Amino acid sequence: MKKSLIALAALGTLASAAMAQSSVTVYGIIDLGLVKQNRADAEYALGGVGMQNEELNVAQATKSRIGFRGVEDLGGGLSAKFGLEHRLQPDVGATNTSGGNQFWDMSIVGLTSQTFGEITLGRDYGPTFYAQYLLDPWLNQGIAEVGGTSYAFAGYNAGNHQARLNDAIFYKAKAAGFTFMAAASMSEKDGTDNRYAVGAMYEAGPLFLTAAYDQSPSQINNDETDTLFIIGGAYDFGAIKPRVSFAQSKIQTPFGGEAKPKSFTLAATAPLGGGLLKVGYTQIDWDNPNPLLQAGILGKLLDSDSSNDAAAVGARTALLAAGDTKQRKFSLGYEYSLSKRTAIYTDVTSGKTKNSDTVTGIDLGIRHAF
């Protein structure tokens, strides 16, 4: 009997040790609210996240998601990790993905060393995303966002270059307040170059600085490269935390054209009444030196087969790059935490694209994180 008890105790000790060495966490966000805007054509004026109608919508600000992450201690300062994150639309109970991908947000696996850093494989955000993410008080979410690919990326997404990299290798290392990131997305196509990106962040008390660079083969001309550079910073004074960022991209357009849009963002957060006040201004300027050429190209592309991906990308790029196109956006919001996991929020935003009417929007919602 004593031997059985000793054996059971030993097994319990081994099980406890195994549990301590590995863990899996389930987490997520559910966000829903009411959203209303005065115009339906808000794709650019509100940063590509506006409603496509003028009615009262039940919609999300922070993108709802469910995720799984795990880590296993391999000993000697080495551990294995994985991450899977899936987006959903809680207003209708449907998935919220691109191309039917079930883990559209993230799907990675890799190794972490306490000495040499972390290397993962799969699909994840690139360094340029992290260079601007924390500089947006809305964290690139909802109609009020002043960051994300629409503004902070200086139009880089017009060339079909997304914030996440597929078929990629990611590396991250931290030391003395610095975080260094690098990524390479494999094209997996003969005759097409890979996409590369690097970035760095520095945090020292209230100071935050960041910069990142991304280059990707042009989908218009595979012999040329599209590029993006982002730089920014923030300082927390306690009563207010201002943030600023600047970005410039270079995007190839059809028949030898080239667009070089610039974007600028100025934002701040401030504690107020137990909650957080948010304010932000962003602008993007497209200045193409040969608008007549772009206008002619646009006409040819609109007559082509719309199913041609390169033509679709080119049409959008040419449309935005035709002449001196400016976009402006101002947002004001307030978020109040009911607990560590639950918050209510409201925002009002106004955006305008040159030679078009102003688009305004308002939301009121609740967000729960688990």
N, C-alpha and C positions, 0 to 999 in steps of 0.2 A: 504493500500500500504506500509505504514511504517512498519507494522507488518510483511509483506512478506519479505521485505528487511532485517529486523532484523533476521528472521528465516533463510534466505539464508546465511547471514553472520555467524550465529552460526554454520550452517552445514559446511560451508567452514573452520571455525576454527577447528571443530572436525575432518574433513578430513585431514587437515594439521597436526594435532597432531598425527593421526593414521599413516600417512606417515612417520612422524619423528620417531615414535616408532618401525617401521618395515621397512625392505628394502630387496630387492633381486638384486643381481649383476650377470650379465652375463659377462664372461671373457674367454680368450683363448689365444692360441699361434698357429701361422701358420709358419712352418719352412720348407724350401726346398733348396736344393743345388745340386751340382755335386760331386759325390764320385767315386774314382778310387783306386784300390789296385792291387798289383802285383800277388797275389795268392788268390785262392778261399777258401782254407781250413783255415779260420781265426777265427773259433769259439772260440778257447782259446787264440791264440796269440794276437788278438785284443779285447779280453774281451767279446766275445759272441755277439758283435754288428757289426761284419764285414759283407761285402757283400759275397754272395755265388757264385760269378763269378768274372772274371777279366776284365769285360767290364766297360764302363762309365755308371754310374747309376744316375738317378734323385732320390734323397732320402733325408731324413730328419736327422738332427743332434739332436736338441732338439725335443722331441716327441710332435707332434702337438696335440692339445686338445681343447675342449670346455667345460666350466664348469658353474655351477650355485651354488651360495651360498647366504644364507639369514639369517637374524637375526631379532628377535622380542623382544623388551624390555618388560619384564613381571612385571617390577617394583621391588623396594627393592633390587636393585643390581643383579637381576636375569634376564637372557635372554635365549630364545630358539634359536637354530641354526640348519642349515642343510647344507650339501655340496654334490654335484653330479658332477662328472668329467668324461668325455668321451674322449677316444683317437680316432684319425683318421689318415688316410694316404692321405694327400692332393695331392700326385702325381697321384693317381688313383681314388680319391674320395670315398675310402672305409673305413670301420671301422678298427681299430687297437686294437683288444682286444684278450683276452685269453678265450677260451671256449664259445664264443658268448656272453660274458657279455657286456651289453651296457654301464654300468658305471664301467668299469674295474679299472680306477684309484682310484676312491673314491665314496662311497655312505654311508653317515653318518647322524645321527640326534641326538641331545642331548641338554643338558642344561649347561649354563655357569654362575658361581657365581663370583662376584668381590672379594669375601672373600675366598671361598673354592676351586676355580679352575673350571675346565671343565671336564665333563664326556659325552662321546658320544658312540653310538652303530653302528655297521655295518662293513664296509670294509675300511681300511686306512693303511697308513704306520706304521710300528712298530718302537719302540725307537732306534733299531740298525741302521735303515735307517738314522735318523736324526743325529746320532753320527758321520757319515762319509760324509754326503751329502755336507755340506758347506766346507769340506776339499778338495774337488775335484774342481779345477778351471773350469771344464766343467760341473759341477753339474750332474754327472752321465749320460751324454748325448753324443751320437755320437761315431765315431770311435776313437776319441782321449781321451775318458774318462779314468781316472785312479782310479775311485772309483766304486760304484755300487756293485751288488752282485757278479760280476765276479772276482774282485780283492779284494776290501776292505772288503768283507765278508769272506775272507779266505776260499773260496770253500764251504761255508755253503749251497749254493744253489744246490750243487751236491747231497745233501740229500733231495732235493725237498722242501727246506724251503725258501720261497720267502720273499721279502722285505715287502709285505703287509700281513695283517692278515684278514682272513674272519671270519664271525660269532663272532665278537670280541667286547670287552668292552675296551674303552680307557679312560685314566685319564691324565690330564695335569694341572700343577699348577706353577705359577711364583712368586718369591719373592726375593728381594735384589740381582738381577742379576742372580739368579739361575732359571732354568726351570727343573722341575721334570716330568718324563713321566712313565707311567705303562700301560701295555696292557695284556689282556688274551683272547686267541682265543679258543672258545668252540669246542671240537672235535665233539660233537653231535653223538658219536658212543659209544656203550657199550663196556667196556673193553679197551678204548683208552684214555690216559690222555690228558689234555688240554695243549696248548702252552702258555708260559708266557714270558714276557719281561719287563725290567726296564731300564731307562736311565736318565742321567742328563747332562745339559749343563750350563756353567757359562760364562757370558759376562761382562767385565768391561773395558770400553774404547776400546783400541786396542787388548785386550787379549780375546781369546776364548778357552775354555777347554771343553772336552766332554768325556763321557764314557757310555757304554751300555752293557747289557747282555741279551741273549735270550736262552731259552731252549725249545725243542720241542720233542715229542715222535719220535723215529726212525721209519722210514718206512721199515727198514730192520728187526728190532727186537723191537716189541712194549714194551718189558720189559726193554729196555734201552732208554737213552735220548741223543739226539744230543744237543750240546751247542755252543754258539758263544760269544766271548768277544771282544769288540772294545774300544780303547782309542786313543785320539788324541788332537791336539791343533793347534792354529794359533796365530800369532802376527802381527799386521799391523804397520810397521815402516813408512808408508807413501810412501816412494820410492819403497818399496817391501813388500809383505805380504807372508812370508813362512808358510807352513802347513805341518804337519806330522801326521801319524796315524799308528797304529799297531793293528793287529787282529789275533786271533787264534780260530779255531773251533775244535770240536771233533765230528767226524761222524762215526757212526757204519757201518761196512761193513759185508757182509754175513759170516755165520759160525764163529762168534765170533771175526772177525777182527775189527780193529779200526784205523781210519786215523786222524791225528792231524796236518792239514796244518796251516802254518803261512803266513801272508801277511804284507808287509810294503810299505808305500806310502810316498813319499817326493815330494812336489809341491810348486809352488809360483805363484803369480801374481804381475804385476808391471805396473803402468800407463806409456804409451808410445805414443807420437804423437797424443794425443787426444783419444787414444783407450786403450785397455788392452792387455798386453802381458801375455801369459800363458805358463807355463812349468811344466811338471810332470814326475815322474818316479815311477813305481810300480813293485813289484815282489811278487810272491807267491811260496812257497816251500812245496811240498808234500813229506813227509819222512816216509815211512811205514817200520817198522822193519822186516816184513816178506813178501817180494815181491813174493816169490815162491808160498806161500799160495794164495795170491791175484790173481796171474796169473792162478792158477788152478781153482779158483772160477769163474774167468772171462770166461773161456772156457765153464764151465757148464751153466753159465747164457746165453751165446750167443747161446747155443743149445736149450734154453727154449723158451716158447711162448713169443714173443716180445710184445704182448698185455698186459702182466702182468706188472702192474705199478711198483710193488716192485722189480721185476727182472730188469726192465729198469733202475730204480734208482740205484740198486745195481751194474749193469754193468758199468754204468758211474762212480760211486764212485770207484769201483775196478780198472777201467782203469786208473783213475787219481792217485790213491793211490799206484799203483804198483811200488814199488821202490822209488828212489829219483827223482821225476819229478819237474822241475823248469820252471817257466814262468817269462819273463821279458818284460817290455813295457816302451817306452819313447815317450813322446808327446810334441809338440811345437805348439802353436797357437796364433792367434791375432784376436781380436774382436774390431770393430769400430762402435760406435753408431751414426747413422744418426739423431736420435731423441730419445725422452724418450721411444718410443715404437718400433722403428725399428733399427736393427743392421745388419751389414754384417760381415762375419767371414771367416777365412781360417785356416786349421790345417794340420799338417803332423805328422804321427805316425809310429812307428816301434815296432813290437812285435815278440817274439821268445819263443817257447816251446822247452825244451831240446830234442836233437836228431831229430829236424825238422828244416826246412828252415825258414829264417826270412820273416815275412810278413810286408809289408809297405803299407800305405794308405795315401791319401790326399783328402781334401774336400774344397769346396768353396761355400758359401751359404748366404741366407738372412733369417732373422727371424723377424716376426712382432707379437707383443703382444697387445691384446686389452682388 
